[in-house]
Amino acid sequence: MANNSTQKKTENQSSPRTRQEAKQNRKVVNERVGRNWMTTGILSISFKLIIVVVLLVVVAITGSMVGYSIIGNGKPLAVFNPSTWQHVFDIMNGK
């Protein structure tokens, strides 16, 4: 006697045949859970985007402080002085 577990699984699951049936199934599941799928997804994506942007800014500031203090032999907080950046832009522009 062969055990056909895959055949039993497909027989027990009823997959929707049309898009309307699939949409209705999603609507029923969302009502059971008590939340709207779309608004939760949009909020989480925007929250993730904000976190990524904040982390990028933190990493850029930290990297410039480490680079200026270790490679450039300067004080780490001197990276926030406008005169430091003016000097960097003068070097880049060939002045």
N, C-alpha and C positions, 0 to 999 in steps of 0.2 A: 504494500500500500504506500503510495507516494504521497508526501505531504506537500501540497501546493499552497503555500502561505501567500504567495503573491496573488494567486487567483482569488483567494478568500478576501484579501484586502480590497481588491478592485470591485468585488461584488458588494461589499458592505458600504463602500463610499459611493454616494450619488453625486456625480459631477454635473454641473449645469450644462445644458446643451446650447443655450443661446446667451447672448450678452444680457438680455433682460433678466434671465434667471440668475446670472452671476451678480448683476447689480442688486437684485432683490435679496440674494443671499448675503451680500456685504451689508446691506441696510439692516437686515435682521440681526446680524452679528454685532454691528455697531450699537444698535438699540439695546442688545443684551448687556454689552460692556458698559454702556452709559456714557459714551463719549463719541465725539465726531472725529472721524479719521483725518479729515483734511485739516482742520484747525490745529490739531495736535501736531501734525507733521510740519506745518508751516512755522509754528512757534519753535519747535525744536531745531529746525534748520536755521532760523534767524538767530537763535541763541547760540548755536554752534559757530555760526559766522562771526558773531561778536566776540566769542572766546578766542577764535583763531586770530582775529585782528588785534586783540589786546595782547595775546602771546607774541605775535610778530613785533609789536612795538616794544615790548619788554625785552625780547631777544636782541633787537636792533640797538637799544640803549645799552644793554649789558655788553654786547659785542664791541660797541664803539668805546666804552669805558675800558674794557680789558685791552683792546688793541692800542689805545692811546697810552695807557699806563705801562703795559709790558713791552710792546714793540717800540713805542715812541718815547719811552722813559720820561713820561710826564705824570702829573697828578691825575688820578681818575676823574675827579669832579671838574677838571679844567675843560673837559669835553663839552660842557654846557655853556662855556663862555662864547659869546658871538665873535670875539676876536680870533678864537681858534678856528672857527669855521670860515671866517673871512680869509685867513691865511691859507686854509685848505683850498678854497675856491681860487685864490690868487695863483697857487701852484698849478692847479688844473688848467687855468686859462693862460698860463705862461707869462705872468706878470712878475 
